[in-house]
Amino acid sequence: MSLDERIDALKAKHQALEVALEAENSRPRPDETHVAILKKRKLRIKDEIASLSRK
């Protein structure tokens, strides 16, 4: 997998997590623990994208 392909795959995962976060937050009583987990995953992916983009 090339660097660009890896970045594209990470961006797709990041977007999927954003959709999951929106879905969870649109519930009448969102699970705050699940929301926190999704946010942490999303941040880790964002950091990895930034790191790979610098190479």
PyRosetta script that sets phi, psi and omega in degrees:
from pyrosetta import init, pose_from_sequence

init()
pose = pose_from_sequence("MSLDERIDALKAKHQALEVALEAENSRPRPDETHVAILKKRKLRIKDEIASLSRK")
pose.set_psi(1, 127.6)
pose.set_omega(1, 179.4)
pose.set_phi(2, -75.6)
pose.set_psi(2, 168.2)
pose.set_omega(2, -179.5)
pose.set_phi(3, -61.1)
pose.set_psi(3, -43.8)
pose.set_omega(3, 179.3)
pose.set_phi(4, -63.6)
pose.set_psi(4, -38.8)
pose.set_omega(4, 178.2)
pose.set_phi(5, -65.6)
pose.set_psi(5, -39.5)
pose.set_omega(5, 178.5)
pose.set_phi(6, -64.2)
pose.set_psi(6, -43.8)
pose.set_omega(6, 178.7)
pose.set_phi(7, -63.4)
pose.set_psi(7, -42.8)
pose.set_omega(7, 178.6)
pose.set_phi(8, -62.4)
pose.set_psi(8, -40.5)
pose.set_omega(8, 178.7)
pose.set_phi(9, -65.0)
pose.set_psi(9, -40.9)
pose.set_omega(9, 177.9)
pose.set_phi(10, -65.7)
pose.set_psi(10, -38.6)
pose.set_omega(10, 177.5)
pose.set_phi(11, -63.9)
pose.set_psi(11, -37.6)
pose.set_omega(11, 177.8)
pose.set_phi(12, -65.5)
pose.set_psi(12, -42.2)
pose.set_omega(12, 176.9)
pose.set_phi(13, -63.5)
pose.set_psi(13, -41.1)
pose.set_omega(13, 179.1)
pose.set_phi(14, -60.2)
pose.set_psi(14, -44.1)
pose.set_omega(14, 179.0)
pose.set_phi(15, -65.8)
pose.set_psi(15, -39.7)
pose.set_omega(15, 178.5)
pose.set_phi(16, -63.1)
pose.set_psi(16, -38.5)
pose.set_omega(16, 177.1)
pose.set_phi(17, -67.0)
pose.set_psi(17, -36.5)
pose.set_omega(17, 177.1)
pose.set_phi(18, -62.2)
pose.set_psi(18, -42.4)
pose.set_omega(18, 178.0)
pose.set_phi(19, -63.9)
pose.set_psi(19, -43.1)
pose.set_omega(19, 178.7)
pose.set_phi(20, -63.2)
pose.set_psi(20, -39.7)
pose.set_omega(20, 177.4)
pose.set_phi(21, -63.6)
pose.set_psi(21, -44.4)
pose.set_omega(21, 179.1)
pose.set_phi(22, -62.4)
pose.set_psi(22, -41.0)
pose.set_omega(22, 179.4)
pose.set_phi(23, -64.4)
pose.set_psi(23, -44.3)
pose.set_omega(23, -179.8)
pose.set_phi(24, -65.3)
pose.set_psi(24, -42.3)
pose.set_omega(24, -178.5)
pose.set_phi(25, -72.2)
pose.set_psi(25, -18.7)
pose.set_omega(25, 179.5)
pose.set_phi(26, -84.3)
pose.set_psi(26, -9.7)
pose.set_omega(26, 176.8)
pose.set_phi(27, -68.6)
pose.set_psi(27, 153.1)
pose.set_omega(27, 178.6)
pose.set_phi(28, -58.2)
pose.set_psi(28, -38.4)
pose.set_omega(28, 178.5)
pose.set_phi(29, -132.4)
pose.set_psi(29, 83.9)
pose.set_omega(29, -178.8)
pose.set_phi(30, -60.9)
pose.set_psi(30, 145.3)
pose.set_omega(30, 176.2)
pose.set_phi(31, -79.4)
pose.set_psi(31, 105.3)
pose.set_omega(31, -175.1)
pose.set_phi(32, -62.1)
pose.set_psi(32, -33.5)
pose.set_omega(32, 178.1)
pose.set_phi(33, -65.1)
pose.set_psi(33, -44.9)
pose.set_omega(33, 179.0)
pose.set_phi(34, -64.5)
pose.set_psi(34, -40.7)
pose.set_omega(34, 178.0)
pose.set_phi(35, -60.8)
pose.set_psi(35, -44.6)
pose.set_omega(35, 179.8)
pose.set_phi(36, -62.4)
pose.set_psi(36, -41.2)
pose.set_omega(36, 178.7)
pose.set_phi(37, -62.7)
pose.set_psi(37, -45.8)
pose.set_omega(37, 179.5)
pose.set_phi(38, -61.7)
pose.set_psi(38, -41.9)
pose.set_omega(38, 179.5)
pose.set_phi(39, -63.9)
pose.set_psi(39, -40.2)
pose.set_omega(39, 178.7)
pose.set_phi(40, -65.2)
pose.set_psi(40, -42.8)
pose.set_omega(40, 177.6)
pose.set_phi(41, -61.5)
pose.set_psi(41, -43.8)
pose.set_omega(41, -179.2)
pose.set_phi(42, -62.3)
pose.set_psi(42, -42.0)
pose.set_omega(42, 178.9)
pose.set_phi(43, -65.4)
pose.set_psi(43, -41.9)
pose.set_omega(43, 178.0)
pose.set_phi(44, -60.0)
pose.set_psi(44, -42.3)
pose.set_omega(44, 180.0)
pose.set_phi(45, -66.5)
pose.set_psi(45, -41.9)
pose.set_omega(45, 178.4)
pose.set_phi(46, -60.2)
pose.set_psi(46, -42.9)
pose.set_omega(46, 178.1)
pose.set_phi(47, -63.2)
pose.set_psi(47, -40.8)
pose.set_omega(47, 179.3)
pose.set_phi(48, -66.1)
pose.set_psi(48, -40.1)
pose.set_omega(48, 177.2)
pose.set_phi(49, -60.7)
pose.set_psi(49, -46.0)
pose.set_omega(49, 179.9)
pose.set_phi(50, -61.1)
pose.set_psi(50, -42.2)
pose.set_omega(50, -180.0)
pose.set_phi(51, -64.0)
pose.set_psi(51, -44.6)
pose.set_omega(51, -178.9)
pose.set_phi(52, -69.4)
pose.set_psi(52, -32.6)
pose.set_omega(52, -179.3)
pose.set_phi(53, -67.6)
pose.set_psi(53, -26.0)
pose.set_omega(53, 179.3)
pose.set_phi(54, -76.2)
pose.set_psi(54, -15.4)
pose.set_omega(54, -176.4)
pose.set_phi(55, -79.9)
pose.dump_pdb("model.pdb")
